[in-house]
C-alpha cells in the first residue's frame, strides 16, 4: 500500500509578486520633481496606479498586457501631475496655434526642452540601474508613496503645508473691517485650507458685483474738454522690465501717478482688454467676462454719455484670437478702427502679420485731434510690439525683448514730448494687458502664460496729465495699495470734468485718496492665482488649492 501524497499545488497569488521593475524609475523621477517643486503631485491617483502595477497576475500574457495598458495611463498621469496647460486649455487655444509660423513653433518646442533636467534624469537612471542590483527599490518607492498619501489625507492634494498654516476644518470668517474708498475688506484671518480659500474667493466675487464707479449724469457748464488716451500694451510687467533693466527708463519718471501694486487679473490679451473696457465695475470672474453686463460697467460708454467721442486704434489687424471681435462684443467698443494706411512697420508678429509703427500712429492721432479742435475724445490704443515671437522684418528669428522694449519706451517718451509741445489737454493712461513671462518659474517655462502668476499680472500702470496750467512737479505720486481697473475708472471719473487741467493748483493727494482697492486675484480659463495672508495660492481646473511654488 502506497502512502498518500498530501502535497497540494501552490495556487497562492503570493508567488506572482513581481515588483515594479522599471516603473520604479518612473516614480523616482516624480519624487525628484516633487522635491524641487516642479510637480502638482496627486498622491492618491499615483497610489492607485502603483497598486495596479503591483497586483499579482498569474498569467504571463496578462502581465505583459498590463504593462502595455500602463504606458499610456502612466503618460497621462504624469501630465496630470505637471503644471502644464490642461487639455481643455490646449483645445481652446488650438485654433490659435494654427496661426503660428513654423519658425515660432520650432522655437517654442526648443524652449520647452530643459537640457539640465534631461541630464539630471539620465544621472538618476544610471543611479537606479546601479542600486537596483542590490537594493529592492520597490520597497522604497511603495513606502515613499504611502507616506505622501498619509501626509495629505486631511488636506488638498500635495499641499505639503507646514502644520501651523493649515487646518482640517473651515474656520468661521471674522467680521470684515472697512477699507479705504468705502470698500469692505475681505476676511482673510482663517487658516489657508482649500475650503477657506474657496470661501474667500466666493466672498470676493460677491463683493465685486456690488462695486461700480459713479460717473456724473452730466458735466458742469464750466467743464474743460480734454482727450483721454488709454495705451494698452501687450506683454509688459514689472518682472520683465527688471529682467532687462528698464524699470528706470525716463518714460516712467515722466508719469504723474504710478500704480506700484496694480494687478492685471489675467495673463491673456482678450480678457485683459475686456476687463479694462469694463473697468467701471468690480472685478468679475473669467466666466462672467463673456456674459451680459450692466451698461454702467463700460468705461468708454460712460464717457460717451458725457460727450466724449469714442476712438479705436491698433498697431495690428486684431484678427488673431478674434481680438477685435471681443472688443466689439464683450467690451462694447463700436468705434471704427483708425486707418493704418501709410504707416510703416519694422516688426512682424508671430503669425506673420505686420506690426505698425506706434510713434507714427500716435503722431497721426495727435494730428487728427488737433484738426478736430477743442473737443472731447476717449481713445483705446492696443499695441503688441513686445509680444512673444515677434521678429524684425526680413528675419526668421524672434527679436530680443530688450531692444523692442527700449524702442517702445523711447517712442512713448518722444510722443509725450510732442504732446507737451502741442499744448493739447490729454490724460494719458499707460496700462499693460499682462506680462511677457520673460523669467519662467517652477510652474511654467519662459513665455508661457497659461497660469496668471504674480510675475505676469503685476504690471506697471502710469498716468500723465499733459497740458495742465499747474503740472505735477517732482517724481511720480506712487499708489502702493493693491489696485486694479476699478481704481483707474475712479480716477477718470474724478478728472472727467477737466477742471484739473486749468486749475491754478491741484491737490494730488486728495485726487488719489481712497481709490478702490482690489485684492490680488488673477484668473485664466482653467487657473486661478490668489494672494491670501501675504502668500500666493493656485487652483487648477477647479481642483484643490495649493501654495504657489517658489
Phi, psi and omega per residue, in radians:
X1 nan 2.211 -3.104
X2 -1.452 2.495 3.091
X3 -1.197 2.596 3.129
X4 -1.239 2.438 3.060
X5 -1.637 1.888 -3.084
X6 -1.559 0.071 -3.120
X7 -1.256 2.181 3.132
X8 -1.793 2.507 3.071
X9 -1.065 2.397 -3.115
X10 -1.461 1.749 3.132
X11 -1.739 0.177 -3.080
X12 -1.144 2.424 3.108
X13 -1.212 -0.244 -3.104
X14 -1.065 -0.411 -3.132
X15 -1.174 -0.310 -2.960
X16 -1.897 0.308 2.989
X17 -1.251 2.002 -3.051
X18 -1.885 -0.087 -3.083
X19 1.355 -3.120 -3.097
X20 -1.534 -0.348 -3.134
X21 1.020 -2.310 -3.111
X22 -1.143 -0.308 3.095
X23 -1.180 -0.298 3.027
X24 -0.994 -0.728 -3.133
X25 -1.106 -0.671 3.095
X26 -0.975 -0.830 -3.101
X27 -1.318 -0.581 3.105
X28 -1.109 -0.685 3.081
X29 -1.068 -0.738 3.120
X30 -1.108 -0.751 3.139
X31 -1.070 -0.713 3.140
X32 -1.130 -0.771 3.119
X33 -1.128 -0.683 3.113
X34 -1.112 -0.714 -3.112
X35 -1.034 -0.646 -3.119
X36 -1.656 0.126 3.010
X37 1.444 0.392 -3.089
X38 -1.736 0.102 -3.132
X39 -2.239 2.561 2.925
X40 -1.721 1.204 -2.921
X41 -1.188 2.400 3.109
X42 -2.000 1.721 -3.015
X43 -1.045 -0.794 -3.035
X44 -1.138 -0.855 3.079
X45 -1.008 -0.617 3.107
X46 -1.208 -0.620 3.094
X47 -1.161 -0.704 3.086
X48 -1.101 -0.736 3.119
X49 -1.105 -0.723 3.113
X50 -1.125 -0.717 3.111
X51 -1.071 -0.670 3.080
X52 -1.077 -0.686 -3.141
X53 -1.257 -0.540 -3.090
X54 -1.527 -0.357 -3.068
X55 -0.922 2.158 -3.101
X56 -1.206 2.256 3.115
X57 -2.199 2.045 -3.079
X58 -1.099 -0.778 -3.038
X59 -1.288 2.156 -3.126
X60 -1.075 -0.613 -3.133
X61 -1.120 -0.772 3.109
X62 -1.151 -0.618 3.096
X63 -1.062 -0.728 3.107
X64 -1.172 -0.713 3.116
X65 -1.095 -0.593 3.096
X66 -1.032 -0.730 -3.137
X67 -1.199 -0.618 3.090
X68 -1.084 -0.736 3.123
X69 -1.210 -0.628 -3.042
X70 -1.202 -0.486 -3.078
X71 -1.067 -0.963 3.107
X72 -1.142 -0.593 3.110
X73 -1.129 -0.734 3.137
X74 -1.129 -0.680 3.101
X75 -1.118 -0.785 3.136
X76 -1.108 -0.706 3.136
X77 -1.179 -0.666 3.096
X78 -1.081 -0.776 3.129
X79 -1.109 -0.691 3.124
X80 -1.072 -0.567 -3.110
X81 -1.439 -0.156 3.140
X82 -1.531 3.038 3.051
X83 -1.619 0.163 -3.099
X84 -1.148 2.764 -3.122
X85 -0.974 2.482 3.103
X86 -1.224 2.888 -3.128
X87 -1.037 -0.720 -3.141
X88 -1.063 -0.695 3.126
X89 -1.154 -0.727 3.140
X90 -1.117 -0.754 -3.141
X91 -1.132 -0.681 -3.120
X92 -1.201 -0.491 3.139
X93 -1.680 -0.052 -3.042
X94 -1.023 -0.689 -3.131
X95 -1.147 -0.509 3.122
X96 -1.331 -0.561 3.129
X97 -1.073 -0.544 -3.131
X98 -1.156 -0.316 3.128
X99 -1.503 -0.175 -3.140
X100 -1.263 2.537 3.057
X101 -1.238 2.749 -3.136
X102 -1.071 -0.659 -3.139
X103 -1.128 -0.682 -3.134
X104 -1.209 -0.703 3.099
X105 -1.084 -0.723 3.112
X106 -1.111 -0.677 3.111
X107 -1.125 -0.691 3.122
X108 -1.125 -0.733 3.112
X109 -1.079 -0.773 3.137
X110 -1.129 -0.627 3.129
X111 -1.205 -0.538 -3.109
X112 -1.213 -0.533 -3.094
X113 -1.320 2.141 3.115
X114 -1.849 1.764 -3.048
X115 -1.184 -0.496 3.088
X116 -1.146 -0.725 3.111
X117 -1.169 -0.672 3.118
X118 -1.099 -0.729 3.089
X119 -1.097 -0.753 3.125
X120 -1.123 -0.669 3.113
X121 -1.136 -0.631 3.105
X122 -1.147 -0.775 3.102
X123 -1.067 -0.725 3.118
X124 -1.111 -0.657 3.114
X125 -1.099 -0.815 3.134
X126 -1.102 -0.730 3.118
X127 -1.085 -0.716 3.124
X128 -1.125 -0.820 -3.127
X129 -1.079 -0.624 -3.139
X130 -1.214 -0.855 -3.079
X131 -1.256 -0.508 -3.086
X132 -1.112 -0.247 3.113
X133 -1.212 -0.460 -3.071
X134 -2.185 -0.305 -3.031
X135 -1.985 2.394 3.028
X136 -1.383 1.536 -3.056
X137 -1.102 -0.498 -3.130
X138 -1.012 -0.662 -3.135
X139 -1.071 -0.754 3.114
X140 -1.144 -0.776 -3.086
X141 -1.099 -0.813 3.128
X142 -1.103 -0.773 -3.129
X143 -1.082 -0.741 -3.136
X144 -1.129 -0.729 -3.110
X145 -1.235 -0.660 3.061
X146 -1.098 -0.707 3.132
X147 -1.091 -0.722 3.117
X148 -1.116 -0.629 3.100
X149 -1.203 -0.671 3.105
X150 -1.104 -0.687 -3.128
X151 -1.065 -0.538 -2.970
X152 -1.989 0.306 3.141
X153 -1.033 -0.745 -3.052
X154 -1.705 0.085 -3.075
X155 -2.344 -3.052 3.136
X156 -1.199 2.830 -3.140
X157 -0.966 2.123 3.109
X158 0.745 0.818 3.025
X159 -1.187 -0.676 3.119
X160 0.839 0.626 3.141
X161 -1.366 2.592 3.008
X162 -1.032 2.679 -3.043
X163 -1.074 -0.502 -3.077
X164 -1.466 0.038 -3.140
X165 -2.099 0.171 3.126
X166 -2.467 2.724 3.118
X167 -2.542 2.719 -3.060
X168 -1.457 -0.322 -3.093
X169 -2.082 2.809 3.131
X170 -1.467 2.243 3.137
X171 -1.591 2.331 3.116
X172 -0.991 2.453 -3.110
X173 -1.241 2.496 3.088
X174 -1.384 2.751 3.090
X175 -1.006 2.442 -3.070
X176 -1.408 2.229 3.061
X177 -1.334 2.993 -3.139
X178 -1.543 2.332 3.132
X179 -1.816 2.957 3.115
X180 -1.081 2.562 3.124
X181 1.444 0.223 3.122
X182 1.381 0.094 3.141
X183 -1.443 2.640 3.011
X184 -1.580 2.121 -3.138
X185 -1.210 2.570 -3.141
X186 -1.385 2.546 3.131
X187 -1.350 2.072 -3.121
X188 -2.252 0.583 -3.112
X189 -1.607 -0.227 -3.104
X190 -1.295 2.656 3.105
X191 -1.019 2.607 -3.046
X192 -1.400 1.007 2.997
X193 -1.344 2.896 3.138
X194 -1.078 -0.694 -3.141
X195 -1.136 -0.744 -3.134
X196 -1.173 -0.658 3.122
X197 -1.162 -0.684 3.080
X198 -1.144 -0.713 3.104
X199 -1.098 -0.686 3.111
X200 -1.107 -0.741 3.125
X201 -1.109 -0.775 3.130
X202 -1.127 -0.669 3.085
X203 -1.092 -0.689 3.117
X204 -1.074 -0.862 -3.119
X205 -1.103 -0.675 3.122
X206 -1.106 -0.724 3.136
X207 -1.184 -0.714 -3.085
X208 -1.101 -0.523 -3.138
X209 -1.116 -0.381 -3.098
X210 -1.689 -0.031 -3.073
X211 -1.731 2.422 3.117
X212 -2.796 2.676 3.077
X213 -1.433 2.349 3.123
X214 -1.674 1.701 3.043
X215 -1.432 2.616 3.113
X216 -1.160 2.655 3.104
X217 -1.198 -0.529 3.122
X218 -2.702 2.746 3.120
X219 -1.471 2.593 3.103
X220 -1.198 2.854 -3.083
X221 -1.106 -0.515 -3.104
X222 -1.677 0.316 3.110
X223 -1.125 2.560 -3.105
X224 -1.845 2.219 3.117
X225 -1.207 2.521 3.061
X226 -2.721 2.964 3.113
X227 -1.834 2.409 2.977
X228 -1.825 2.140 3.127
X229 -2.107 1.913 3.125
X230 -1.733 1.999 -3.136
X231 -1.785 1.877 -3.043
X232 -1.734 1.811 -3.024
X233 -1.680 2.214 3.066
X234 -1.401 2.362 2.964
X235 1.198 1.049 3.070
X236 -2.597 2.014 3.075
X237 -2.282 2.906 3.110
X238 -1.008 -0.718 -3.121
X239 -1.087 -0.627 3.115
X240 -1.155 -0.813 -3.130
X241 -1.107 -0.677 -3.140
X242 -1.181 -0.590 -3.117
X243 -1.216 -0.411 3.119
X244 -1.970 0.138 3.036
X245 1.061 0.798 3.089
X246 -2.075 0.238 -3.127
X247 -1.198 -0.288 3.134
X248 -1.880 0.388 3.097
X249 -1.047 2.513 -3.117
X250 -0.959 -0.413 3.125
X251 -0.957 -0.771 -3.049
X252 -1.277 -0.519 3.101
X253 -1.276 -0.286 3.084
X254 -1.334 -0.309 -3.071
X255 -1.170 2.617 3.009
X256 -1.481 -0.637 -3.104
X257 -2.322 2.349 3.042
X258 -2.209 2.300 3.044
X259 -1.594 1.975 -3.108
X260 -1.426 -0.371 -3.055
X261 -2.257 0.846 -3.140
X262 -1.517 2.353 -3.136
X263 -1.990 2.131 -3.111
X264 -1.308 -0.265 3.027
X265 1.245 0.010 3.120
X266 -2.799 2.913 -3.132
X267 -2.086 0.201 3.140
X268 -2.194 2.675 -2.975
X269 -1.165 -0.897 -3.095
X270 -0.988 -0.961 3.110
X271 -1.032 -0.621 -3.141
X272 -1.138 -0.757 3.138
X273 -1.150 -0.690 3.119
X274 -1.104 -0.769 3.135
X275 -1.068 -0.686 3.132
X276 -1.179 -0.752 -3.135
X277 -1.218 -0.396 3.076
X278 -1.796 0.523 -3.011
X279 -1.115 -0.308 -3.022
X280 -1.394 0.017 3.028
X281 -2.177 2.933 3.138
X282 -1.101 2.995 -3.035
X283 -1.307 2.060 3.111
X284 -1.550 2.952 3.020
X285 -1.245 2.902 3.117
X286 -1.066 -0.699 3.138
X287 -1.065 -0.730 -3.078
X288 -1.259 -0.243 3.075
X289 -1.077 -0.476 -3.060
X290 -1.871 0.413 3.057
X291 -2.017 2.750 3.096
X292 -1.009 2.592 -3.078
X293 -2.424 2.742 3.109
X294 -1.048 2.461 -3.077
X295 -1.077 -0.451 -3.124
X296 -1.218 -0.180 3.141
X297 -1.347 -0.367 -3.060
X298 -1.423 1.973 -3.087
X299 -1.032 -0.812 -3.063
X300 -1.270 -0.494 3.044
X301 -1.170 -0.706 3.100
X302 -1.058 -0.683 3.129
X303 -1.266 -0.640 3.133
X304 -1.085 -0.629 3.125
X305 -1.142 -0.345 -3.139
X306 -1.759 0.186 3.039
X307 1.739 0.104 3.093
X308 -1.438 2.302 3.094
X309 -1.436 2.153 3.132
X310 -1.304 2.388 3.102
X311 -2.409 2.626 -3.093
X312 -2.312 2.265 3.055
X313 -2.294 2.492 3.007
X314 -2.375 2.612 3.003
X315 -1.736 0.332 3.123
X316 -2.569 3.140 -3.070
X317 -1.376 -0.467 -3.080
X318 1.418 0.112 -3.104
X319 -1.365 -0.739 -3.068
X320 -1.055 2.288 3.139
X321 1.162 0.265 -3.115
X322 0.974 0.637 -3.061
X323 -1.060 -0.877 -3.128
X324 -1.107 -0.655 3.106
X325 -1.087 -0.706 3.120
X326 -1.191 -0.610 3.053
X327 -1.046 -0.707 -3.122
X328 -1.236 -0.889 -2.961
X329 -1.439 -0.712 -3.079
X330 -1.740 -0.448 3.125
X331 -1.746 -0.094 3.118
X332 0.937 0.664 3.088
X333 -1.781 1.741 -2.999
X334 -1.757 0.033 -3.118
X335 -1.089 2.534 3.102
X336 -1.154 2.579 3.123
X337 -1.251 2.234 3.130
X338 -1.093 2.455 -3.071
X339 -1.056 2.420 3.063
X340 -1.855 0.102 -3.101
X341 -1.075 2.330 3.101
X342 1.439 -0.026 3.123
X343 -1.523 2.316 -3.125
X344 -1.334 2.884 3.048
X345 -2.525 2.294 3.082
X346 -1.853 -0.204 -3.112
X347 -2.080 2.619 2.969
X348 -2.141 2.522 -3.088
X349 -1.383 3.059 -3.117
X350 -1.065 -0.361 3.109
X351 -1.775 0.170 3.046
X352 1.590 -0.083 -3.125
X353 -1.398 2.662 3.138
X354 -1.236 2.544 2.995
X355 -1.964 2.008 -2.989
X356 -1.364 2.669 -3.087
X357 -1.111 2.114 -3.032
X358 -1.231 -0.652 3.137
X359 -1.148 -0.682 3.096
X360 -1.127 -0.706 3.115
X361 -1.140 -0.756 3.134
X362 -1.152 -0.656 3.096
X363 -1.123 -0.716 3.076
X364 -1.082 -0.730 3.115
X365 -1.055 -0.783 -3.126
X366 -1.111 -0.707 3.111
X367 -1.067 -0.733 3.135
X368 -1.155 -0.675 3.131
X369 -1.159 -0.684 3.125
X370 -1.113 -0.694 3.117
X371 -1.191 -0.530 -3.118
X372 -1.252 -0.341 3.105
X373 1.481 -2.650 -3.024
X374 -1.483 1.332 -3.094
X375 -2.199 2.992 3.074
X376 -1.826 2.443 3.097
X377 -2.574 2.688 3.051
X378 -2.299 2.007 -3.023
X379 -2.028 2.303 3.037
X380 -1.838 2.099 -3.081
X381 -2.168 1.919 -3.135
X382 -1.794 2.263 -3.075
X383 -2.284 2.545 -3.028
X384 -2.266 0.461 -3.111
X385 -1.133 -0.314 -3.099
X386 -1.678 0.018 -3.093
X387 -1.090 2.551 3.122
X388 -1.063 2.408 3.074
X389 1.588 -0.122 3.086
X390 -1.140 2.588 -3.118
X391 -2.411 2.730 3.066
X392 -1.276 2.518 -3.119
X393 -1.002 2.293 -3.123
X394 1.639 -0.084 3.141
X395 -2.031 2.554 3.078
X396 -1.717 -0.034 -3.104
X397 -1.749 2.442 3.095
X398 -1.048 2.379 -3.130
X399 -1.316 2.516 3.090
X400 -1.080 2.572 -3.078
X401 -1.211 -0.724 -3.011
X402 -1.025 -0.880 3.138
X403 -1.146 -0.543 3.091
X404 -1.185 -0.750 3.124
X405 -1.165 -0.724 3.111
X406 -1.015 -0.796 -3.116
X407 -1.158 -0.744 3.141
X408 -1.080 -0.808 3.137
X409 -1.074 -0.705 3.108
X410 -1.106 -0.711 3.134
X411 -1.136 -0.766 3.129
X412 -1.141 -0.648 3.102
X413 -1.118 -0.758 3.094
X414 -1.102 -0.706 -3.140
X415 -1.122 -0.693 3.113
X416 -1.093 -0.645 3.083
X417 -1.146 -0.685 3.081
X418 -1.100 -0.711 3.121
X419 -1.064 -0.792 -3.110
X420 -1.085 -0.661 3.119
X421 -1.239 -0.496 -3.081
X422 -1.248 -0.450 -3.102
X423 1.394 0.059 -3.110
X424 -1.390 2.543 3.128
X425 -1.512 2.020 -3.072
X426 -2.440 2.314 2.967
X427 -1.739 1.927 -3.125
X428 -1.719 2.195 3.106
X429 -2.073 1.994 3.081
X430 -1.742 1.994 -3.076
X431 -2.426 1.867 3.140
X432 -1.179 2.706 3.067
X433 -1.240 -0.842 -3.032
X434 -3.030 3.060 3.132
X435 -1.488 3.044 -3.138
X436 -1.649 -0.130 -3.101
X437 1.003 0.778 3.122
X438 -1.057 -0.631 3.140
X439 -1.859 1.974 3.118
X440 -1.302 3.069 3.075
X441 -2.451 -2.910 -3.062
X442 -1.221 -0.295 -3.095
X443 -1.608 -0.582 -3.102
X444 -2.685 2.579 -3.069
X445 -1.274 2.946 3.100
X446 -1.014 2.341 3.123
X447 1.586 -0.269 -3.135
X448 -1.564 2.336 -3.057
X449 -2.256 0.479 3.136
X450 -1.174 -0.483 3.106
X451 -1.914 2.144 -3.102
X452 -1.370 1.278 -3.092
X453 -1.219 2.797 3.124
X454 -0.985 -0.611 3.132
X455 -1.161 -0.344 -3.141
X456 -1.642 -0.628 -3.028
X457 -1.670 -0.160 3.086
X458 -1.495 1.721 -2.966
X459 -1.998 2.646 3.109
X460 -1.449 2.112 -3.134
X461 -2.112 2.165 -3.113
X462 -2.240 2.621 3.136
X463 -2.245 2.315 3.123
X464 -2.283 2.209 3.056
X465 -1.755 1.972 -3.089
X466 -1.804 2.442 3.108
X467 1.574 0.393 -3.126
X468 -1.438 2.589 3.014
X469 -1.192 -0.669 3.134
X470 -2.178 1.395 -3.085
X471 -1.161 2.753 3.125
X472 -1.154 2.430 -3.122
X473 -1.925 2.573 3.054
X474 1.498 -2.866 -3.099
X475 -1.252 2.790 -3.099
X476 -1.053 2.563 3.020
X477 -1.300 2.190 -3.034
X478 -1.719 2.241 3.034
X479 -1.722 1.881 -3.015
X480 -1.655 -0.229 -3.113
X481 -1.303 2.638 3.128
X482 -1.073 2.152 -3.008
X483 -2.350 2.850 3.022
X484 -2.648 -2.714 -2.941
X485 -1.109 -0.540 -3.131
X486 -1.067 -0.588 3.105
X487 -1.155 -0.644 3.088
X488 -1.138 -0.780 3.117
X489 -1.056 -0.692 3.133
X490 -1.129 -0.727 3.111
X491 -1.110 -0.725 3.105
X492 -1.073 -0.724 -3.127
X493 -1.143 -0.589 3.132
X494 -1.260 -0.413 -3.110
X495 -1.841 0.033 -2.940
X496 -1.123 -0.430 3.131
X497 -1.378 -0.155 3.059
X498 1.299 0.035 -3.071
X499 -1.154 -0.433 3.141
X500 -1.092 -0.456 -3.111
X501 -1.243 -0.506 -3.085
X502 -1.928 -0.036 -3.127
X503 -1.168 2.510 3.117
X504 -1.155 -0.378 3.073
X505 -2.730 2.682 -3.125
X506 -2.226 2.259 3.060
X507 -1.505 1.623 -3.056
X508 -1.167 -0.584 3.104
X509 -1.124 -0.749 3.114
X510 -1.176 -0.636 -3.133
X511 -1.080 -0.641 -3.062
X512 -1.801 0.105 -3.097
X513 -1.312 2.495 3.052
X514 0.983 0.663 3.009
X515 -1.195 2.596 -3.130
X516 -1.013 2.324 3.074
X517 -1.744 2.536 -3.125
X518 -2.323 2.134 3.097
X519 -1.014 2.714 -3.092
X520 -1.390 1.677 3.085
X521 -2.340 2.115 -3.088
X522 -2.163 2.599 -2.992
X523 -2.618 2.280 2.871
X524 -1.880 -2.990 -3.054
X525 -1.032 -0.735 -3.036
X526 -2.132 0.208 -3.091
X527 -2.502 2.414 3.065
X528 -2.229 2.257 3.054
X529 -2.041 2.235 -3.015
X530 -2.384 2.426 3.067
X531 -1.632 2.261 -3.104
X532 -2.495 2.159 -3.120
X533 0.950 0.667 3.069
X534 1.416 0.060 3.128
X535 -2.181 2.710 -3.122
X536 -1.707 2.399 3.094
X537 -2.227 2.690 -3.095
X538 -2.315 2.521 3.031
X539 -2.247 2.214 -3.132
X540 -1.927 2.311 3.021
X541 0.917 0.645 3.087
X542 1.286 0.224 -3.119
X543 -1.445 -2.691 3.136
X544 -1.408 2.758 3.063
X545 -1.421 2.444 3.037
X546 -2.366 2.719 3.089
X547 -1.092 2.499 3.086
X548 -1.242 2.169 -3.087
X549 -1.065 2.351 3.131
X550 -1.799 nan nan
